[in-house]
Amino acid sequence: MKNLQESLIILCYDPPKRFLHNSVIIDDKLLVFSGYTIDYTYELFYLDLSTSFENNKLTWKLIPEGSLPVYTWRSTAVLSLDNSTIYLYGGFMINKDTHDYDYSNLVYMYDYSTSTWSASNLGGDAVPPRQDIEGVIDNSGKIYIFGGFNATNLASFTGRLYDDMNVLNTVSSDWTTLSISGSLPNPRFHYTADILPNGIIVYIGGVEQVSVGGNFTLVDINKIQLFDTINLEWSQKDATGDVIDSRMYFSSVLTPDGYIIIFGGCTYAPGSDFSSVSPKLASLNTDTFEWSIPSGSEENSPPSIYAHTANLYYDFMIITFGFNLDTQLYSSSAQVYLYNIKSNKWVTTFSPTENKSTTTTPTSSTFKPIITTSPTKKSSKSLAIGLGVGISAAVLITCIFIITFIIRRNRNSTQDKQQFQNAQQFRNEQLPEILEIPGSNQRY
């Protein structure tokens, strides 16, 4: 009976709501971890993409062996080239035992075959802690991380914003801070990053500091920064096309045909509340650098959310968690949002069989598109979670009953309301403090 109960808990996991989290796709599994959840949380869980489901009828599955070594949010997660390892870097890190901030290790690695995390042993240049960054990996196994914020004063959440480029070589296990001549972008964070087949990294949006000691401002979304990973050079493209609001805390995915689809996010101005952006979804042609609003993309679209994640799985962009600006509450853990990149429509049903048969395979080139959420399957061992091969209808019914009972017993409406009020307080008080850095004489 105990084994059955444990299996039911694994199969019917009800994850806490969250934002500022991470997600990757490995072997038809959308793995979600980290993020801000009010209470400390370390779990690793996933959504099975090998079966059909409705976007509001989900079965999350817990990976007990995958418990994170630290509580972290505002970090970045990058998948290795062979889909065997997740590299988790940066963010605000809380020690599991002391509940104090702990930056004794900045990179943790998750071994997919054994479902275990380990601290990295990296050499090379010294790289300080960073928050609000986005990493990408090239075909040689180098992870590129640009800029970011380092909250050196963890009481006031003040510190320094960076404009440097740091490279983590996953083969030699060392850091390199690149020495780059020429014009550099302004110090920036809250951006998105996608690497193209030719090795060019495309940086969109976010928040920048245009002068030392100056206020932070939104990056003009039409000013696209490009970094050439071959020649180690920066350049800029001025995007044209449809009018797109500048934004931060948004997501992006790179499609096989060379479009970057952005979704969600919010605006920012010092001393002002976050507000929604328009349009919620837009597409950037990386050949012409022209913005467009896909026809039909506004119909049945999700609410205005930010600090979510987006993962591309064949024809589907899958949006998970985040914070809802319309309701001022966390997005539901019982729902994901599905956007079909072929039909340019928001849909409610996920079908893997139909999905795989219609997907266009990327064309070959010197570099292939490196997407940290790639669905490409590599040989690897199954997750060590001890699940049975089949699940009977009786087990599913029992599972639903257990979930309902647990929810009713442990999560009454008063507790949920308090959690959301705490999240609202975090949004209105803590986040702006991170952005409002003092003048240059008080910088670290």
C-alpha positions as CSV (number, residue, x, y, z in Angstrom):
1,M,0.0,0.0,0.0
2,K,2.9,2.4,0.7
3,N,4.4,1.9,-2.7
4,L,1.0,2.6,-4.3
5,Q,0.6,5.8,-2.3
6,E,4.1,6.9,-3.2
7,S,3.4,6.3,-6.9
8,L,0.2,8.2,-6.7
9,I,2.0,11.2,-5.2
10,I,4.6,11.1,-7.9
11,L,2.0,10.8,-10.7
12,C,-0.4,13.4,-9.3
13,Y,1.9,16.1,-8.1
14,D,0.3,19.5,-7.5
15,P,3.2,22.0,-7.9
16,P,3.3,25.4,-6.1
17,K,2.5,28.4,-8.2
18,R,5.6,30.4,-9.2
19,F,7.4,32.9,-11.4
20,L,11.0,33.7,-12.3
21,H,11.6,30.0,-12.7
22,N,13.3,27.7,-15.3
23,S,12.2,25.0,-17.7
24,V,13.8,22.7,-20.3
25,I,12.7,19.8,-22.4
26,I,14.4,16.5,-22.4
27,D,13.1,13.2,-23.9
28,D,9.5,14.4,-24.3
29,K,9.4,15.8,-20.8
30,L,8.9,19.5,-19.9
31,L,10.9,19.8,-16.7
32,V,10.2,22.8,-14.4
33,F,12.2,23.9,-11.4
34,S,13.3,26.8,-9.2
35,G,11.5,30.1,-9.2
36,Y,9.9,32.4,-6.5
37,T,7.1,30.6,-4.7
38,I,6.8,32.5,-1.4
39,D,8.0,29.5,0.6
40,Y,11.3,27.7,0.0
41,T,10.9,25.0,-2.7
42,Y,13.4,22.6,-4.2
43,E,11.3,20.3,-6.3
44,L,11.9,19.2,-9.9
45,F,8.7,18.1,-11.8
46,Y,7.6,17.6,-15.4
47,L,4.8,17.4,-17.9
48,D,4.7,14.4,-20.2
49,L,4.7,15.5,-23.8
50,S,4.5,12.1,-25.3
51,T,0.7,11.9,-24.6
52,S,-2.2,14.2,-25.5
53,F,-3.7,16.5,-23.0
54,E,-6.0,19.5,-22.5
55,N,-4.2,22.7,-21.5
56,N,-6.3,23.0,-18.3
57,K,-6.2,19.3,-17.4
58,L,-2.6,18.5,-16.5
59,T,-0.9,15.7,-14.8
60,W,2.4,17.0,-13.3
61,K,4.8,14.3,-12.2
62,L,7.3,14.8,-9.4
63,I,10.9,13.5,-9.6
64,P,11.8,12.9,-5.9
65,E,15.5,12.3,-6.7
66,G,15.7,15.6,-8.5
67,S,15.4,17.9,-5.5
68,L,17.5,21.1,-6.1
69,P,20.5,21.7,-3.9
70,V,19.6,25.3,-3.3
71,Y,16.5,27.5,-3.5
72,T,17.0,29.9,-6.4
73,W,15.1,32.3,-8.6
74,R,16.1,34.8,-11.3
75,S,18.6,32.2,-12.6
76,T,19.2,30.7,-16.1
77,A,19.2,27.1,-17.1
78,V,20.9,25.8,-20.2
79,L,20.8,22.2,-21.6
80,S,23.9,20.5,-22.8
81,L,24.4,19.6,-26.5
82,D,23.6,15.9,-25.9
83,N,20.6,16.7,-23.6
84,S,22.3,14.9,-20.7
85,T,23.0,17.8,-18.4
86,I,21.2,20.9,-17.2
87,Y,23.5,23.8,-16.2
88,L,21.8,26.0,-13.6
89,Y,23.6,29.3,-13.1
90,G,23.0,32.5,-11.1
91,G,20.0,34.0,-9.5
92,F,19.4,34.6,-5.8
93,M,20.6,31.5,-4.0
94,I,19.4,30.4,-0.6
95,N,21.2,27.7,1.4
96,K,19.0,24.7,2.1
97,D,20.1,24.3,5.7
98,T,20.7,27.8,7.0
99,H,18.1,29.7,4.7
100,D,20.8,32.3,4.3
101,Y,22.0,33.6,0.9
102,D,24.8,31.3,-0.3
103,Y,27.0,32.0,-3.3
104,S,29.7,29.5,-2.5
105,N,28.8,27.8,-5.8
106,L,27.3,29.6,-8.7
107,V,26.7,26.7,-11.1
108,Y,24.9,23.4,-10.4
109,M,24.6,20.5,-12.8
110,Y,21.7,18.1,-13.1
111,D,22.5,14.6,-14.5
112,Y,19.5,13.5,-16.4
113,S,20.4,9.8,-16.4
114,T,20.7,9.6,-12.6
115,S,18.3,12.4,-11.6
116,T,20.9,14.0,-9.4
117,W,22.3,17.5,-8.9
118,S,25.9,18.3,-8.2
119,A,28.0,21.4,-7.5
120,S,30.4,22.3,-10.3
121,N,34.1,22.5,-10.0
122,L,35.0,25.3,-12.5
123,G,38.3,27.0,-13.2
124,G,39.2,30.0,-15.2
125,D,38.2,33.6,-14.6
126,A,36.3,34.7,-11.5
127,V,32.7,35.5,-12.4
128,P,30.6,37.3,-9.7
129,P,27.0,36.2,-9.0
130,R,24.4,37.4,-11.5
131,Q,20.7,37.7,-11.6
132,D,18.2,38.1,-14.5
133,I,20.4,36.7,-17.2
134,E,19.7,34.3,-20.1
135,G,22.2,31.8,-21.3
136,V,22.6,30.1,-24.7
137,I,24.9,27.3,-25.9
138,D,26.8,27.0,-29.2
139,N,27.8,23.9,-31.1
140,S,31.2,23.7,-29.4
141,G,29.5,23.4,-25.9
142,K,30.2,27.0,-24.8
143,I,27.5,28.8,-22.8
144,Y,27.3,32.6,-23.4
145,I,26.0,34.8,-20.6
146,F,25.7,38.5,-21.1
147,G,25.4,41.3,-18.5
148,G,23.0,40.8,-15.7
149,F,22.6,42.3,-12.3
150,N,24.6,41.5,-9.2
151,A,22.8,42.4,-6.0
152,T,25.8,42.8,-3.7
153,N,23.6,44.3,-0.9
154,L,21.1,41.6,-0.2
155,A,19.2,43.7,2.4
156,S,18.4,46.6,0.0
157,F,18.8,44.6,-3.2
158,T,21.2,47.1,-4.7
159,G,24.4,46.4,-6.6
160,R,26.0,46.6,-10.0
161,L,24.7,46.1,-13.6
162,Y,27.1,44.5,-16.1
163,D,27.8,44.8,-19.8
164,D,30.4,42.0,-20.0
165,M,30.2,38.6,-21.8
166,N,31.1,35.5,-19.8
167,V,31.6,32.1,-21.4
168,L,31.3,28.8,-19.6
169,N,33.1,26.0,-21.5
170,T,31.2,22.8,-20.7
171,V,34.0,20.7,-22.2
172,S,37.0,22.2,-20.3
173,S,34.8,23.3,-17.3
174,D,36.1,26.8,-17.0
175,W,35.0,30.4,-17.2
176,T,36.3,33.1,-19.6
177,T,35.4,36.8,-19.5
178,L,35.8,37.9,-23.0
179,S,37.9,40.9,-23.9
180,I,35.9,42.6,-26.6
181,S,37.0,45.8,-28.5
182,G,34.6,48.2,-30.1
183,S,31.2,49.4,-29.0
184,L,29.5,47.4,-26.3
185,P,25.8,47.4,-25.5
186,N,24.7,49.3,-22.4
187,P,24.6,47.3,-19.2
188,R,21.4,45.2,-19.4
189,F,19.2,42.5,-17.7
190,H,15.7,41.0,-18.1
191,Y,16.4,40.5,-21.9
192,T,15.9,37.4,-24.1
193,A,18.7,35.6,-25.9
194,D,18.5,33.2,-28.9
195,I,21.3,31.8,-31.0
196,L,20.9,31.5,-34.8
197,P,22.3,28.8,-37.1
198,N,25.2,31.1,-38.1
199,G,26.3,31.5,-34.4
200,I,24.9,35.0,-33.9
201,I,23.2,35.6,-30.6
202,V,20.1,37.8,-30.8
203,Y,19.4,39.9,-27.7
204,I,16.0,41.6,-27.4
205,G,14.5,44.0,-24.9
206,G,15.0,44.1,-21.2
207,V,16.2,47.0,-19.0
208,E,19.4,49.0,-19.5
209,Q,21.4,51.7,-17.8
210,V,22.4,54.3,-20.3
211,S,24.8,56.2,-18.0
212,V,26.7,55.6,-14.8
213,G,24.5,56.3,-11.9
214,G,21.5,56.9,-14.1
215,N,18.0,55.4,-13.8
216,F,17.1,52.2,-15.5
217,T,15.0,52.4,-18.6
218,L,13.4,49.9,-21.0
219,V,15.5,48.9,-23.9
220,D,14.0,50.0,-27.2
221,I,12.7,46.7,-28.6
222,N,13.6,47.8,-32.1
223,K,17.3,48.1,-31.2
224,I,18.4,44.5,-31.6
225,Q,21.8,43.7,-30.2
226,L,23.8,40.9,-32.0
227,F,26.8,39.1,-30.8
228,D,29.0,37.1,-33.2
229,T,30.3,34.0,-31.3
230,I,32.9,33.3,-34.1
231,N,34.5,36.8,-34.4
232,L,33.5,37.9,-30.9
233,E,32.0,41.2,-32.1
234,W,28.9,43.2,-31.2
235,S,26.6,44.8,-33.7
236,Q,23.1,46.3,-33.8
237,K,20.2,45.9,-36.1
238,D,17.3,48.4,-36.2
239,A,14.1,46.4,-36.5
240,T,11.2,47.6,-38.6
241,G,7.6,46.4,-39.2
242,D,4.6,46.4,-36.8
243,V,4.7,48.5,-33.6
244,I,5.7,46.4,-30.7
245,D,5.8,47.6,-27.1
246,S,9.2,47.5,-25.4
247,R,9.2,45.1,-22.4
248,M,11.0,43.1,-19.8
249,Y,10.2,39.7,-18.0
250,F,9.1,38.3,-21.3
251,S,9.9,35.0,-23.1
252,S,11.2,34.0,-26.6
253,V,11.6,30.9,-28.7
254,L,13.5,30.4,-32.0
255,T,11.5,28.5,-34.6
256,P,13.2,26.2,-37.2
257,D,12.4,28.6,-40.0
258,G,14.3,31.5,-38.3
259,Y,11.6,33.5,-36.5
260,I,11.9,34.6,-32.9
261,I,8.5,34.6,-31.2
262,I,8.2,36.7,-28.1
263,F,5.4,36.6,-25.6
264,G,4.2,38.5,-22.6
265,G,6.2,40.6,-20.3
266,C,5.5,44.0,-18.8
267,T,6.6,47.6,-19.0
268,Y,8.8,49.4,-16.5
269,A,9.4,53.0,-15.4
270,P,11.1,54.0,-12.1
271,G,8.5,54.5,-9.4
272,S,5.6,53.1,-11.5
273,D,3.7,49.8,-11.3
274,F,4.3,47.2,-13.9
275,S,1.7,47.2,-16.7
276,S,0.8,45.0,-19.6
277,V,2.2,45.2,-23.1
278,S,0.8,45.2,-26.6
279,P,0.7,43.0,-28.5
280,K,1.2,40.1,-26.2
281,L,2.8,38.0,-29.0
282,A,5.0,39.2,-31.8
283,S,7.3,37.6,-34.3
284,L,10.7,38.8,-35.5
285,N,12.1,37.7,-38.9
286,T,15.8,37.2,-38.3
287,D,16.6,37.5,-42.0
288,T,14.9,40.9,-42.5
289,F,14.7,41.9,-38.8
290,E,11.1,42.9,-39.3
291,W,8.4,42.7,-36.5
292,S,5.0,41.3,-37.3
293,I,1.9,40.4,-35.3
294,P,0.7,37.1,-36.6
295,S,-2.9,37.0,-37.8
296,G,-5.1,35.3,-35.3
297,S,-2.5,35.5,-32.5
298,E,-4.7,37.8,-30.4
299,E,-7.8,35.5,-30.5
300,N,-8.2,33.4,-27.4
301,S,-4.8,34.6,-26.2
302,P,-3.7,34.1,-22.6
303,P,-3.9,36.9,-20.0
304,S,-1.2,39.5,-19.6
305,I,1.6,37.5,-17.7
306,Y,5.2,38.0,-17.0
307,A,8.2,36.1,-15.5
308,H,6.9,32.9,-17.1
309,T,8.8,30.5,-19.3
310,A,8.2,29.4,-22.9
311,N,9.5,26.2,-24.4
312,L,9.2,25.1,-28.1
313,Y,8.3,21.5,-28.7
314,Y,7.8,20.9,-32.4
315,D,4.8,23.0,-33.4
316,F,3.9,24.1,-29.9
317,M,5.1,27.0,-27.8
318,I,4.3,26.0,-24.2
319,I,3.9,28.8,-21.6
320,T,4.1,27.8,-18.0
321,F,3.5,29.6,-14.7
322,G,4.3,33.4,-14.3
323,F,2.4,36.3,-12.7
324,N,-0.9,37.5,-14.1
325,L,-1.1,41.3,-14.4
326,D,-4.9,41.1,-15.0
327,T,-5.7,39.4,-11.8
328,Q,-2.6,40.4,-9.8
329,L,-2.2,36.7,-8.9
330,Y,0.1,33.8,-9.9
331,S,-0.9,32.0,-13.0
332,S,-2.6,28.7,-12.2
333,S,-0.4,25.6,-11.9
334,A,-3.3,23.6,-13.3
335,Q,-3.0,25.3,-16.8
336,V,-0.5,25.9,-19.5
337,Y,-0.9,28.0,-22.6
338,L,-0.4,26.4,-26.0
339,Y,0.5,28.4,-29.2
340,N,0.7,26.6,-32.5
341,I,3.5,28.2,-34.5
342,K,2.2,26.7,-37.8
343,S,-1.4,27.9,-37.5
344,N,-0.5,31.0,-35.5
345,K,-3.3,30.2,-33.1
346,W,-3.7,29.6,-29.4
347,V,-5.1,26.1,-28.9
348,T,-6.4,24.1,-25.9
349,T,-5.4,20.6,-27.0
350,F,-1.9,19.2,-27.2
351,S,-1.5,16.2,-29.6
352,P,2.1,14.9,-30.0
353,T,1.3,12.5,-32.9
354,E,-0.1,15.2,-35.2
355,N,2.5,17.6,-34.0
356,K,5.6,15.6,-34.9
357,S,4.3,14.7,-38.4
358,T,3.8,18.4,-39.5
359,T,7.0,19.9,-38.1
360,T,9.6,21.2,-40.6
361,T,13.2,20.0,-39.9
362,P,15.7,22.8,-39.7
363,T,18.1,23.1,-42.7
364,S,21.7,22.1,-42.2
365,S,24.4,24.8,-41.8
366,T,27.7,25.4,-40.1
367,F,25.8,26.0,-36.9
368,K,22.5,24.4,-36.2
369,P,19.8,26.3,-34.2
370,I,20.7,25.9,-30.6
371,I,17.6,26.2,-28.5
372,T,17.8,25.6,-24.8
373,T,14.3,24.0,-25.0
374,S,15.1,21.7,-28.0
375,P,12.8,18.7,-28.4
376,T,15.5,16.8,-30.3
377,K,15.8,13.4,-28.6
378,K,19.2,12.0,-27.7
379,S,20.0,8.6,-26.3
380,S,19.8,8.7,-22.5
381,K,18.6,6.6,-19.7
382,S,15.1,7.0,-18.3
383,L,14.4,9.1,-15.3
384,A,15.0,7.0,-12.1
385,I,11.6,7.6,-10.7
386,G,10.4,4.0,-10.3
387,L,7.1,4.3,-12.1
388,G,5.2,1.3,-13.2
389,V,4.6,0.6,-16.9
390,G,0.8,0.9,-16.9
391,I,-1.8,2.9,-15.0
392,S,-5.3,1.5,-14.6
393,A,-8.4,3.6,-14.5
394,A,-8.9,2.7,-10.9
395,V,-5.5,4.2,-10.0
396,L,-6.3,7.4,-11.9
397,I,-9.6,7.7,-10.1
398,T,-7.8,7.1,-6.7
399,C,-5.2,9.7,-7.7
400,I,-7.9,12.3,-8.4
401,F,-9.6,11.6,-5.1
402,I,-6.3,11.9,-3.2
403,I,-5.5,15.2,-4.9
404,T,-8.9,16.6,-4.2
405,F,-8.7,15.5,-0.5
406,I,-5.2,17.1,-0.1
407,I,-6.2,20.3,-1.7
408,R,-9.4,20.7,0.4
409,R,-7.5,19.8,3.6
410,N,-4.4,21.8,3.1
411,R,-5.2,24.7,0.8
412,N,-8.3,26.5,1.8
413,S,-9.2,29.8,0.2
414,T,-7.9,31.9,3.1
415,Q,-4.4,30.4,2.7
416,D,-4.5,30.9,-1.0
417,K,-5.5,34.5,-0.7
418,Q,-2.7,35.2,1.7
419,Q,-0.2,33.6,-0.6
420,F,-1.3,35.8,-3.4
421,Q,-1.2,38.9,-1.2
422,N,2.4,38.1,-0.3
423,A,3.2,37.7,-4.0
424,Q,1.6,41.1,-4.7
425,Q,3.7,42.6,-2.0
426,F,6.8,41.0,-3.5
427,R,5.9,42.5,-6.9
428,N,5.2,46.0,-5.6
429,E,8.0,46.3,-3.1
430,Q,10.9,43.9,-3.7
431,L,11.2,44.0,-7.5
432,P,11.3,47.8,-7.9
433,E,14.0,47.9,-5.2
434,I,16.2,45.7,-7.3
435,L,15.8,48.1,-10.2
436,E,16.3,51.3,-8.4
437,I,20.1,51.3,-8.0
438,P,21.7,54.3,-6.1
439,G,24.0,56.8,-7.8
440,S,27.5,56.0,-8.9
441,N,29.1,57.0,-5.5
442,Q,27.1,54.2,-3.8
443,R,27.6,51.6,-6.5
444,Y,29.5,48.4,-5.7
